């Protein structure tokens, strides 16, 4: 297990370095002078040149990258031109909102997927199974921004139960509607995986010996089938947290949440290159780290996989 963990750690480090290089080069390829884009067309040449010098834009591209990545390893992501604060501080202030939103959304979708997926698998072909498959189809087809606007219109504007936007009326109250929007988008995928995993486990050859022992159906389901079927759903749920961490921009903007996704949008709108590359690198780093621990979790749960074999 240690050998496998070290291999995955080395792979994650290489991925981060490559992604940081790609991110840096792509952002530098954006048309226009970054200094002029930040200052606007009315800025004087002297002011633009001063900003270019302070940002190191007059140096060769490779030198700019090594200066930036060296600062990253020291915990210095640079200073946002728009906010006038360190990028690392701006991200750390908004990180809890995005992490809790992603975590609670996936947790809600996972619990519902387990319940509905088990019922659907054990009552295959029933009306409940058909209903659950409709939920699976709808979960992946309803646009998140449309569902969010409908929830705001009903529960915030008409009923006044939840705040229209922000976290002024409480952290949990402000996160509930965005959490519903994100969890609905994840529910269909997770329910489909749980249903197929349960069906596969129930039809596995190992279940025949369990049936021969005369154990009740509930014990066969919850003690044997469900335990062996949970490996894939658990690992998928962990990966979904990483995916949502980088995909909450629309929901955070719609509900005016002070998260990392909304900070990314502000960086794009204000053409803040330093902030933009810092936020993008941070999001990708979180996704890679979560993927690394998910690989370890999968290898731990699935003990039958040899350590030297890639888990995919």
Helices and strands as residue ranges (DSSP letters): H 2-28, H 34-39, H 45-55, H 61-73, H 87-122, H 127-141, H 144-151, I 152-158, H 171-202, H 206-212, H 217-219, I 220-225, H 226-245, H 249-254, H 260-269, H 273-301
